Amino acid sequence: MAEEPLTLYLVKRLELAIRARMDDALRPHGLSTLQFTALTALRARGGLSSAQLARRSFVTPQTMNEMVRWLERHGHIARHRDPDNRRVLLLSLTDAGRTLLERCDPLVERIEAEMLDAVPTVQHALFRQSLELGYGALAEE
């Protein structure tokens, strides 16, 4: 009898499936999943430094620096000096960035709905709570 895969393997497999579906849905809008994640992090809390945004977007600071340049060049974000620390540049969404997210949100919401349709409705809250508890147990925050 075959041994069941580790839960960690199942979580990673789900992450990869989500990422592939999001990349496919976002590509026609000129975004990757990582770029979408960064933009949504800025929508939730603007005025982040590049390092803070990297942590919230699950990428390295080097990757975020490249992403910030790309997002700024395409008009989705703006950088401005932190009034409390002139050496720090803070990032915020532009109106074009907000509009882009408004177009992309329904695409991502459909992917989530499709995933959750496979889970009995009465288990949705438990599924979400389990993911949050697992993250909390392993996160380095």
N, C-alpha and C positions, 0 to 999 in steps of 0.2 A: 504494500500500500504506500502510495506516494505521500511524502510529508507536505503539509500545507505551507505555502510561502509565508515568510515573515510579514507582519503587518507593515513594517517599513518598506518592504518591496511593493506591497499593494498601494501604499500612499504615493510612492515615487511613480508607479505606473499610472495612477490617476493624475498626478501632476503633469506627466508627459502628455497624456491624452488631452487634458485641458489646454495645455500650452499649444499643442498642434492645432486644436480646433480654434483657439483664439487667434493664433497667427494667421490661419486661413481666413477668418472672418474680418480681421483688422487690416490685412494686406491691401485690399482695394482702397482703403482710406490712408494708405501710406504709413501705417504704424505696425510695430511689432508688439508682442505681448509685454515685453519689458518697458517699452516706451509708454504704452497705455497705463501700465502700473505706476510709472513715475508721474504721469500727468494726473492720475486719480489721487495719488498721494499729495500732490500740490493743490488739487481741488479741495481735499479734506483739510489741509493746513498749508496755506501759502506762507511765504517768507522763510523758507528752509534754506540752509546752506546746501551745497552740493554733497557734502559728507553726510548730512542728516538725510537728504533725499536718497542717497545710496543705501543707507541702512533700512529705510522704509520701503525701498524697492527691491531689496534682496540682491543687490549687485555690489561689486567692488567699487571703491572710489575711482579707480582708473576707468572702469567701464562707464561709470556715471559721468565723468568728465567728458568723455566722447559723446555720450548721449545728450548731455546738456548743450554742447556745441551744436549738435544736429538739430535738437528741438528749438534752440534759439534761432538758428539759421533759417528754419522753416516757419518761424513766427509763432510757435506754440507757447513759448515761455519767454520771460524777460528777466534780466539780472539787474539788480540795483544794490548799491552799497548799504550795509547795515548801519543805521544811524548811531548805534551804540558801539560799533567796532568797525571803523572805516576799512579795515583790511579784509573784512568778510563780505562776500557777495551773496545776496539772498535771491532766491528764485521765486517767481510767481507765474501763474497762468496768464496768458493774454486772452483777449476776447476770442481770438481765433482758436486758441487752445480749448477754451470752454465750449465753443461751438463744435469743434471736432469731437470732444468727449460726448456731447449731447447726441451726436450722430452715431457714435460707437457704443454707447451704453446699452441700447436695446439688443445689439448683436451679442454682447457678453451676457446680458441677462437671459437671453434665449438659451445659451449654452448651459448656464447654471440651472435653468428650469428643466432642460432636457436631462441633465444629470440627476436632479432631485426627483424627477418623475420616476426614476428607477428605484427610489427609496420610498417606502410607505410614508404617507403624509404624517402619520402620528410619530414617526421617528425623525423628522426633519430637525426639530430642536435638539434632540439627543445627538444626532449626527454632527451638527454644528458645535455643540458643547464638547463633544469628544475630540473634535479637531482642535478646538481652542485649548482644552486641557493638555492634550499631547504637545502642542506647540509650547505652552507655558512650562511644561516639564523640561523641555530641551533647549529653550531659547536662552541666549546669553545676554539677556537684558538686565 
